[in-house]
Amino acid sequence: MFTIHVLLKTLPGGYGPILGTYNANRPAGSQPIYKAGVCEGGFEIPLNAQEREHLEQRAKQLDRRLDPNDYVRQLRWNKGKLQSGFYAGFTEAEVSLLYAALVAVFGAENVKAIQYEN
């Protein structure tokens, strides 16, 4: 797995070109990506129906309340890097596709993949 580091201070053109590129290239049947609705900004992918059902059953077993952040996988900005923090992050395939979309939009010189061990 890896973390994505964007070397730009701002996103020229905003989120639209990134979202469009990712969604145009995502596998059939996979969930679309959106701009995350959090103050840090970032990206989110809604859980599919099967994932939501599993999450809700697990929360009920643990007598735990869910919040809106539990229903999405997300990567939030932190010092130019996209990180999951306390919430569910993207799958390896989703991170790879987002990286490819960022490189396509901003160029390889502006986007780096930082490898890490699980």
N, C-alpha and C positions, 0 to 999 in steps of 0.2 A: 504494500500500500504506500501511498505517498500523499503529501500535502501540496496544494497548489499555492505558489507565491506569484502574485501579479506585481510587477515592478513599476507600474504606473501610479501616479498620485490620484488620478480620477479615471473614470471609464468613459473615454470619448464615445459619444453616441449613446451613453447610458446602458441599461440592461437589455434593451430590445434586440440588438444584433446578436448578443450572446444567447439569449433565450431562443431566438429564431433559428440560429445555427444548431443548437443542441436539439431542439424539438424536431427539426427537419431530418436529423440523423439518428434519432433514437430508435431502438428496435420496435417493431410492430408489437402492440399489446402492452408496452411499457408506459409508465406514467409520465406526463409532461413535467418540465421544470418551470418554476416561477421565481420571481423576485421574492425573497423572504420578507415577510411582514414584521420584521423586528428592527429596533432602532440601529443596530450595528450594520444592517443590510446583509446581503448574501443571497443564497439560493435555497429553495426548498422543493421537495418532490413529495406529493401526497402519497400516503400509504394506499395500497390497493384494497379492495373489499376483504380479501382473505387476511391480509395483514391487520386491518382494522378490527376484524372479528377476533383474531387471536389476541390482540392487544387488550380489547375490552374484556374478554374472558379472563385473561391474566390479572387485570386490574381488579376485577370483581373477586377473584380468589384471594387477592392480597388486601382487599378492602381499601383500595387506593383510588383516589380521584385523579382523573386525567385532565390535562389542560390542552389547549389547542396545539401547543408545540409537540405533544406526543403523537399527533396524527400525521406528522410529516417527518421525512428525513431532511436534515438541513446542514448547510455549511454557512457559517457566519464569518464576516470579515474581522480579522484581528491583526493589525499592523501589516496589512498587505497580504496576509495569508488567509486561506479559507479553512476554517476549523469547525468541528462539530460541537465542541464544548461538552455540556452535560446531556445533550439530546442525541438521538440517533443520527448518525452520519450517513453519508451516501455509501452505496455498495462500491466495490472496486470498479465495476463496469461503469457505474454512474460517474465516479470521479474521473475515470479515463476519458469518458465522452465529454465531460465538462472541460477538462484540460484541452482536449482537441478543439472544442468550440472556442475557447479563449485564445488559443494559438491561431486559429483561423481568423479571428476577429482582430487581434492585437499584434500578431507576429511572435515568432519563437523567441526573439530577443527580449520580449517584455513579459514572458510567462515562464516560470521555472517549476519543475517537479522536484520536490525534496523527499527523498526516500526515507522511510522509517520502519522499524521492526514492530510487529504487533505484540 
